Amino acid sequence: MAKLRVDKIASVGVSTETTGSVFFDGSSDWLRARGGDNFSDFDFGSGDFTIEGFFYANDVNGTDIPIALAADTVSANSDAGWYIRYQSNKIEGQSFSGSDNIGITTSGTVSNDTWYHVAYVREGSTFTLYVDGTAVDTATSSSSLNWNSGWKVEIGSGYGGVNYFAGYISNLRICKGHAVYKSNFAPPTRELEVHQGPDDDRTVLLACYDGENIFAEKTGRHILASQGNRTSSPTLASGETPVGITTFQPGLDRDVDNTFGPTFQGGAAYASQNWLTLSKGTTTERFVEVANNAVSASSARGVFGGGIAPSYINTLVYITISTAGDAQDFGDLTVARGEFAGSFASSTRGVFAGGRIAPSPGTTNVTIDYVTISTIGDATDFGDLITAASAGGGCSSSTRGLTGGFSTPSAVNTIEYVTIATTGNAKDYGDLTTTVNNRKAFASPTRGVWSGGEGPINTMDYVTIQSTGNSFDFGDLSTAVRRASCLSNATRGITGGGVGSPAAVNTIQYVTIQSTGNSVDFGDLTSARHDHAGLASLVRGVFAGGHPGFSNVIDFITIATLGDATDFGDVPHSSSNDGGCSNGHGGLG
């Protein structure tokens, strides 16, 4: 079974933590682009396309497939699809549509343990295979390569989990609608980027480039899921991936950021009374907020929306998290509601999902609204949840928002997700371990954690945000609570207040998100309360409103420092069951 491998080899060029590859051990391990999200991207028809990547094979004499589009039982001459493969010391690009089999291959042999840039390109009716920028074979065909809903893109295998690839894959890119290369070329020396455009002429998949996250996919159009031989020895631990991330890559530099200047890849440090001491580490390591397009802690804005006061309201208000004071009017939601299924944000957008629009037993709602956090104004329709839901928890990374632990109106264990920068309906992510509602959530840039819930319960679950699938057990709260409030910086997750057994509590608990384990006491809120909203910058956490009664109190804590909450200011209206989000929270880096 493949384990995490990190290799830094000076001879292959600059390596950084965010420029890398994915390692496959050749034994029942592969990645798969899951169904349901933009799969018409792979319906090439008779149009142009480019499939390219850097491949480093351990066994070029076998039949190893780095990338394929195929059905589980597809075979040439019986179905449609395509693949790139190593076979008999050669590299081959193959497309097949019914009885029309288009195969092109290298004329010379290739070697084990060697990086090759491979591009399989269609331009008009001409199919060309390029290896290290040189056209090695061509073929012509007018066939249409039409996608079928039973097919999927597999990375590291083909034909539904056979012909497993042993080696490394870096910067795997698929472009639909255009031929990137039309003649011989110099192989790329920069990390590949997304070609933007309409859905029928753009990059539709770009993966295997991140040395920290095997599920990273630059276009935001697809979800990668890991598959593996989980019964082999040693058995994988909960949440462990069967494939490995690595900084080993074929000498690719990242593009210099045109906004923030050059990216320093680990400058030397000189310690001397007579010499300037230069900072060590990459730009990404030293300026995490900039690298993730986050907002600084000093300027981060929090937005509270909706709630019960005591009827349902559509009010949006905002605060500058670093500055104590009363909340100010922001605008209105599209629908008056509270008890949201979840609220979350990227560095630019705040999202409010679902909610209840009438008193209990009342009616839950499918509406997803969004606002541009830096711009005051009313919310805009984003799309719909899969089902009407309320009383849940939301969390997010810089690109993806998740919501779960809600009611529809009975409690379900469903998790749904959206890509925050786009608009559209939510999609299925997987399931939580426990079927209860009123669970709240927080996040680091990679993990989402749900905390507590009806009962009350002390359970905490976690997921990898950019993946999909069911959650794993994180640990237990020291105090079981429901209807609490959650927030986080990039490392520490906070659960504040809630209903204990049986009354409201003022307890604040925390965990370190990237580890697992039970929560630890942090301090106390200014008063015991529940059904309050929470949001954060990378420095401060803020709690607003809540019960008993309808409160207008805003408290804050310094997340990195244990201690009791302090008064921040007031919300203009007394309310409970609000949603809260910010453009500087811990999920952004």
C-alpha positions in Angstrom: 0.0 0.0 0.0 1.4 3.4 -0.9 2.3 5.7 1.9 3.0 9.4 1.9 6.3 10.1 0.1 8.1 13.4 0.1 11.1 13.6 -2.2 13.2 16.7 -2.9 15.7 16.1 -5.7 17.8 19.1 -6.6 18.5 17.8 -10.1 14.9 18.1 -11.3 14.6 21.8 -10.5 12.7 23.8 -8.0 10.4 21.9 -5.7 8.0 23.5 -3.3 5.2 22.2 -1.0 2.6 23.4 -3.5 4.3 22.1 -6.6 4.4 18.4 -6.8 2.9 15.1 -8.0 0.8 12.1 -6.9 2.5 8.8 -6.3 0.7 5.5 -7.2 2.1 2.2 -6.0 0.6 0.1 -8.9 -1.5 -2.1 -6.6 -5.2 -1.2 -6.6 -4.7 2.5 -6.0 -6.1 5.2 -8.2 -8.0 8.5 -8.3 -11.4 8.9 -10.0 -13.3 12.0 -11.0 -16.7 11.4 -9.5 -20.0 11.5 -11.3 -22.5 14.3 -11.2 -20.4 17.4 -11.7 -19.9 18.8 -15.2 -19.3 15.4 -16.8 -20.3 16.7 -20.2 -16.8 18.2 -20.0 -15.6 14.8 -21.3 -18.1 14.6 -24.1 -15.6 15.5 -26.8 -17.7 14.5 -29.8 -15.8 15.3 -33.0 -14.2 18.4 -31.5 -10.6 19.1 -30.6 -9.0 18.1 -27.3 -5.7 17.9 -25.4 -4.8 15.4 -22.7 -1.4 16.0 -21.2 0.7 15.5 -18.2 4.1 14.5 -16.8 4.5 10.8 -16.1 7.3 8.9 -14.3 6.6 5.2 -14.7 8.4 2.5 -12.6 7.5 -0.2 -15.2 7.4 0.8 -18.8 7.3 -2.8 -19.9 3.9 -3.6 -18.4 0.5 -2.3 -19.3 0.1 0.7 -17.0 -2.5 3.4 -17.6 -1.9 6.9 -16.1 -5.2 8.4 -17.4 -8.3 7.0 -19.0 -12.0 7.7 -19.7 -13.8 4.5 -19.7 -16.7 2.4 -18.5 -15.9 -0.3 -15.8 -15.9 -3.1 -18.4 -15.0 -1.1 -21.5 -12.8 -2.6 -24.2 -11.6 -1.5 -27.5 -14.0 -2.0 -30.4 -17.0 -2.5 -28.1 -17.5 1.0 -26.5 -16.1 4.5 -26.7 -13.4 6.1 -24.6 -9.7 7.1 -24.6 -6.5 6.5 -22.6 -2.8 7.1 -22.4 -0.8 4.0 -21.4 2.7 2.5 -21.1 3.0 -0.9 -22.8 6.0 -2.9 -24.1 8.5 0.0 -23.4 6.4 2.4 -25.4 3.8 5.2 -24.7 0.5 4.9 -26.5 -2.5 7.3 -27.0 -5.7 5.4 -27.9 -9.2 6.5 -28.7 -12.0 4.1 -29.7 -15.6 4.6 -30.7 -17.5 1.4 -31.6 -15.4 -0.4 -34.2 -13.2 2.6 -34.9 -10.0 2.1 -33.0 -7.5 5.0 -33.2 -4.1 4.0 -31.7 -0.9 6.0 -32.0 2.3 5.1 -30.2 6.0 6.0 -29.8 8.3 4.5 -32.4 11.3 4.2 -30.1 11.4 2.9 -26.5 11.1 4.8 -23.3 12.8 4.2 -20.0 11.8 3.4 -16.4 12.0 6.1 -13.7 12.2 9.0 -16.2 9.9 12.0 -16.4 8.2 12.4 -19.8 5.8 15.1 -20.9 3.1 13.4 -22.9 0.4 15.2 -24.9 -2.4 13.3 -26.7 -4.0 15.9 -29.1 -6.9 16.0 -31.6 -7.0 18.8 -34.1 -9.8 18.4 -36.6 -9.5 14.8 -37.8 -5.8 14.4 -36.9 -4.8 12.7 -33.7 -1.1 13.3 -32.6 0.9 11.9 -29.8 3.7 14.2 -28.5 6.4 13.0 -26.1 8.7 15.7 -24.7 7.3 18.1 -27.3 8.1 16.0 -30.4 5.3 14.4 -32.5 6.0 10.7 -32.4 2.9 9.4 -34.3 -0.3 10.6 -35.9 -3.5 9.1 -37.1 -6.7 10.4 -38.8 -10.3 9.7 -38.0 -13.7 11.6 -38.1 -15.1 9.5 -35.3 -17.0 11.1 -32.4 -15.9 10.4 -28.9 -19.2 10.8 -27.0 -19.3 10.5 -23.3 -21.7 8.0 -21.6 -23.1 8.5 -18.1 -21.6 5.1 -17.1 -18.0 6.2 -17.8 -15.6 8.1 -15.6 -12.2 9.6 -15.7 -9.7 7.4 -13.9 -6.2 8.5 -12.9 -3.7 5.8 -12.2 -5.8 3.0 -13.8 -8.1 2.1 -16.6 -11.1 -0.1 -17.4 -12.7 0.2 -13.9 -9.6 -0.6 -11.8 -7.1 -2.6 -13.8 -3.8 -1.8 -15.5 -2.7 0.1 -12.4 0.0 2.7 -12.9 3.1 2.5 -10.7 4.9 5.8 -10.5 4.3 9.6 -10.4 1.8 11.8 -12.2 2.3 15.6 -12.2 0.2 18.4 -13.7 -2.4 16.3 -15.5 -4.5 18.6 -17.7 -7.5 18.0 -20.0 -8.7 20.7 -22.4 -11.9 20.3 -24.3 -12.5 22.3 -27.6 -8.9 23.2 -28.5 -5.6 21.7 -29.4 -3.0 23.2 -27.1 -0.2 21.9 -29.4 -0.3 22.0 -33.2 3.4 21.3 -34.0 6.6 20.4 -32.1 7.2 22.5 -29.0 9.4 22.9 -26.0 8.0 21.0 -23.1 6.5 23.2 -20.3 8.8 24.3 -17.5 6.1 26.0 -15.5 3.3 24.5 -13.5 0.3 24.2 -15.9 -2.6 26.6 -15.6 -6.3 26.6 -16.5 -7.4 27.9 -19.9 -10.6 29.8 -19.2 -13.4 30.0 -21.7 -16.9 28.7 -22.4 -17.8 25.2 -21.3 -17.1 23.8 -24.8 -13.6 25.4 -25.1 -11.6 25.4 -21.9 -9.5 23.4 -19.5 -11.9 21.0 -17.8 -9.6 19.1 -15.4 -6.2 20.0 -13.9 -5.0 17.7 -11.1 -1.9 16.1 -9.6 0.0 19.3 -9.1 -0.3 20.0 -5.4 2.4 18.5 -3.1 0.0 18.8 -0.1 -3.3 17.6 -1.4 -4.0 14.7 -3.7 -7.6 15.9 -4.2 -6.6 19.4 -5.5 -8.2 20.2 -8.8 -7.6 23.7 -10.3 -10.7 24.2 -12.4 -13.1 23.7 -9.6 -15.3 21.7 -12.0 -14.7 18.2 -10.6 -14.2 16.3 -7.4 -11.4 13.7 -7.1 -12.0 10.6 -5.0 -9.4 8.1 -4.0 -9.9 4.4 -4.6 -7.6 1.8 -3.1 -7.0 -1.7 -1.9 -8.1 -1.0 1.7 -8.0 -4.7 2.7 -4.3 -5.1 2.1 -1.7 -5.1 4.8 -1.1 -2.8 6.4 -4.8 -1.7 6.6 -5.3 2.0 6.1 -6.2 4.1 9.1 -9.4 6.1 9.2 -9.1 9.0 6.7 -5.7 7.8 5.3 -5.4 8.0 1.5 -4.2 5.0 -0.6 -2.1 7.2 -2.8 0.6 9.6 -1.8 1.4 13.3 -2.2 4.9 14.3 -3.0 7.0 17.3 -3.9 8.9 15.3 -6.4 8.2 16.7 -9.9 9.8 17.2 -13.3 11.5 20.6 -12.7 8.5 22.8 -12.8 8.4 26.3 -11.4 5.3 28.1 -10.3 4.4 31.3 -12.2 5.4 34.5 -10.5 2.4 36.2 -9.0 1.8 39.4 -11.0 -0.1 41.0 -8.1 2.2 40.4 -5.1 5.5 40.2 -6.9 8.0 37.3 -7.1 7.6 34.1 -5.2 10.6 33.4 -3.0 11.3 29.7 -2.8 13.2 29.4 0.5 15.7 32.3 0.6 19.0 31.6 2.4 19.3 32.9 6.0 22.5 34.7 7.0 22.9 35.3 10.7 25.6 37.9 11.2 26.1 41.3 12.8 27.4 42.6 9.5 25.0 41.1 7.0 21.3 41.5 6.3 19.3 38.5 7.6 16.9 37.3 4.9 13.7 35.5 5.7 13.6 31.8 5.3 10.8 29.9 3.7 8.6 30.4 0.6 6.3 33.3 0.1 3.4 30.9 0.6 4.9 29.8 4.0 5.5 33.3 5.2 2.4 35.0 3.9 -0.3 32.4 4.1 -3.1 34.9 3.8 -1.7 36.3 0.5 -1.1 32.9 -0.9 -4.7 31.9 -0.3 -6.2 35.2 -1.5 -7.4 35.7 2.1 -8.3 39.0 3.8 -5.9 40.3 6.5 -7.1 39.9 10.1 -7.1 43.7 10.5 -9.6 44.2 7.7 -11.7 41.0 7.8 -15.4 41.7 7.8 -18.1 39.5 9.4 -21.7 39.4 8.2 -24.7 38.2 10.3 -27.9 37.4 8.5 -31.5 36.5 9.2 -32.7 35.0 12.5 -35.8 35.2 14.7 -36.6 38.4 16.5 -39.2 36.9 17.4 -40.6 36.6 13.9 -38.2 35.6 11.0 -36.3 38.5 9.6 -34.2 39.1 6.4 -31.8 41.6 7.9 -28.1 41.5 7.2 -25.6 43.4 9.4 -21.8 43.6 9.4 -18.9 44.3 11.7 -15.1 44.8 11.2 -13.8 41.9 13.3 -10.6 43.7 14.5 -12.6 46.7 15.8 -15.0 46.5 18.7 -18.3 48.3 18.2 -22.0 47.9 17.2 -23.0 46.0 14.0 -24.1 48.1 11.0 -26.8 47.6 8.4 -25.6 45.6 5.3 -28.7 44.8 3.3 -31.4 42.1 3.1 -31.6 38.4 2.4 -33.8 37.3 -0.6 -36.1 35.5 1.9 -36.7 36.2 5.6 -35.5 33.1 7.5 -33.4 31.7 10.3 -32.1 28.4 11.6 -30.0 28.1 8.5 -28.8 24.7 7.1 -25.4 26.4 7.0 -23.6 29.6 6.3 -20.0 30.0 5.1 -17.7 32.2 3.0 -14.8 32.5 0.7 -12.5 35.6 0.8 -15.1 37.4 -1.4 -18.5 35.8 -1.0 -20.7 35.0 2.0 -23.3 32.3 1.5 -26.5 31.6 3.5 -28.1 28.2 2.8 -31.6 26.9 3.5 -33.3 27.8 6.8 -36.7 27.9 8.4 -39.2 30.5 7.1 -42.0 30.1 9.5 -42.3 29.2 13.2 -42.1 25.5 14.3 -43.2 23.1 13.0 -43.1 25.6 10.0 -41.5 25.1 6.6 -37.8 24.6 5.7 -36.3 26.2 2.7 -34.0 25.3 -0.3 -32.8 28.8 -1.0 -29.1 29.6 -1.2 -28.3 33.3 -1.1 -24.9 35.0 -1.4 -23.4 38.5 -0.8 -20.2 40.1 -1.8 -18.8 40.7 1.7 -16.7 43.8 0.9 -19.7 45.5 -0.7 -22.8 46.6 1.2 -26.1 45.5 -0.5 -28.8 42.9 -0.7 -28.2 39.2 -1.2 -28.5 37.5 -4.6 -29.9 34.1 -5.4 -27.1 31.4 -5.7 -29.2 28.2 -6.3 -30.9 25.6 -4.2 -30.1 22.9 -1.7 -30.8 19.3 -2.8 -33.6 19.3 -0.2 -35.2 21.9 2.0 -33.2 22.0 5.2 -32.7 23.9 8.4 -30.8 23.8 11.7 -27.4 22.7 10.5 -23.8 23.8 10.3 -21.7 25.1 7.4 -17.9 25.4 6.8 -15.7 26.2 3.9 -12.3 26.4 2.3 -11.3 29.2 0.0 -13.2 27.5 -2.9 -15.9 25.1 -1.5 -18.7 25.4 1.0 -20.2 22.4 2.9 -23.3 22.2 5.0 -24.6 19.2 7.0 -26.0 18.1 10.3 -29.4 19.6 9.5 -33.2 18.7 9.4 -35.3 18.1 6.3 -37.4 18.5 8.5 -36.4 15.3 10.4 -32.7 14.9 11.1 -30.5 13.5 8.3 -26.8 12.8 8.1 -26.4 14.3 4.6 -23.6 16.6 3.6 -24.0 18.9 0.6 -21.5 21.2 -1.1 -21.2 24.1 -3.5 -18.3 25.8 -5.4 -18.5 29.3 -3.9 -17.2 31.3 -6.8 -19.9 29.9 -9.1 -23.6 29.8 -8.7 -25.8 26.7 -9.0 -27.5 24.0 -7.0 -25.8 22.1 -4.2 -24.5 18.5 -4.8 -24.1 15.5 -2.6 -20.9 15.1 -0.7 -21.4 12.1 1.6 -22.7 11.4 5.1 -21.9 12.3 8.7 -21.4 9.5 11.2 -24.4 10.5 13.3 -27.9 11.4 12.2 -28.8 14.4 14.3 -29.6 18.1 13.6 -28.3 21.3 15.1 -24.7 20.3 14.5 -22.4 23.3 13.9 -19.1 23.4 11.9 -15.7 25.0 11.5 -12.8 24.5 9.2 -9.1 24.7 8.5 -8.0 25.2 4.8 -8.2 21.4 4.3 -10.6 20.0 7.0 -14.2 20.6 8.0 -15.4 19.5 11.4 -18.9 19.2 12.8 -19.4 19.5 16.5 -22.2 18.4 18.9 -25.8 18.2 18.0 -29.3 17.3 19.3 -29.3 15.1 22.3 -27.1 16.8 23.2 -24.2 14.7 21.9 -20.5 15.1 22.3 -19.5 13.7 18.9 -17.2 15.5 16.5 -16.8 14.4 12.8 -14.3 15.6 10.1 -14.0 15.5 6.4 -11.3 16.6 3.8 -13.1 19.5 2.2 -11.8 19.1 -1.3 -12.6 15.4 -1.4 -16.0 13.8 -1.1 -17.2 10.8 1.0 -18.4 10.0 4.5 -17.0 11.7 7.6 -14.6 10.2 10.1 -14.7 10.3 13.9 -12.6 13.2 15.3 -13.0 12.9 19.0 -15.4 14.1 21.7 -16.5 17.4 23.2 -15.7 17.7 26.9 -19.2 19.1 27.3 -21.9 17.7 25.2 -23.9 20.5 23.6 -26.5 21.2 20.9 -27.4 24.5 19.3 -23.9 25.8 19.9 -21.8 28.2 17.7 -18.6 27.3 16.0 -15.7 29.3 14.5 -12.0 28.8 13.8 -8.7 30.2 12.7 -6.4 28.1 10.5 -5.4 25.8 13.3 -7.8 25.9 16.1 -11.6 25.2 16.1 -13.9 26.7 18.7 -17.3 25.5 20.0 -19.0 28.1 22.1 -22.1 27.9 24.3 -25.1 25.7 23.4 -27.6 23.7 25.3 -26.1 21.2 27.7 -28.1 18.9 29.9 -30.5 20.5 30.2 -29.8 24.3 30.3 -27.7 26.7 28.3 -24.0 26.8 29.0 -21.3 29.5 28.7 -18.6 26.9 28.0 -16.0 27.6 25.2 -14.2 24.4 24.0 -11.4 24.1 21.4 -9.5 21.5 19.4 -6.5 21.5 17.0 -8.1 20.9 13.7 -5.3 19.0 11.9 -5.0 16.5 14.7 -7.8 14.4 16.2 -8.8 14.1 19.8 -11.1 15.4 22.5 -11.8 19.1 23.1 -10.1 21.2 25.8 -11.6 24.0 27.9 -10.9 27.5 26.5 -12.9 29.8 28.8 -16.4 31.2 29.1 -18.8 33.4 27.1 -20.1 36.6 28.9 -23.4 34.7 29.4 -24.8 31.2 29.0 -26.7 31.1 25.7 -27.5 29.0 22.6 -28.7 29.5 19.0 -26.2 32.3 18.5 -24.1 33.0 15.4 -20.3 32.7 15.2 -17.6 34.0 12.8 -13.9 34.7 12.9 -10.8 36.3 11.4 -7.5 34.5 11.8 -7.1 36.4 15.2 -10.5 36.9 16.7 -13.7 34.8 17.1 -17.0 36.6 17.5 -20.3 35.3 18.9 -23.6 37.3 18.4 -27.2 37.1 19.6 -28.9 33.9 20.8 -31.2 32.7 23.6 -32.4 32.7 26.4 -34.7 35.5 25.2 -33.6 37.3 22.1 -30.1 38.7 22.7 -28.3 41.6 21.0 -24.9 40.9 22.7 -21.7 40.4 20.7 -18.7 38.8 22.5 -15.2 38.2 21.2 -12.2 36.0 22.0 -8.6 35.9 20.8 -8.5 32.4 19.3 -4.8 31.7 19.9 -5.1 32.7 23.6 -7.1 30.9 26.2 -9.5 33.0 28.3 -13.0 34.3 28.8 -14.9 36.2 26.1 -15.1 40.1 26.2 -17.9 42.4 25.2 -17.6 43.6 21.5 -20.7 45.6 21.0 -24.4 45.1 20.0 -26.4 43.9 17.1 -29.1 46.6 16.1 -31.9 44.0 16.7 -32.2 41.4 19.4 -32.4 37.9 17.7 -31.5 34.3 17.7 -30.8 31.6 15.1 -28.8 34.0 12.9 -26.3 32.8 10.3 -22.7 34.2 10.4 -19.8 34.2 8.0 -16.6 36.2 7.3 -14.0 36.8 4.6 -11.1 36.1 6.9 -11.9 32.9 8.7 -9.6 29.9 9.3 -10.7 27.9 6.3 -9.0 30.5 4.1 -5.5 29.8 5.4 
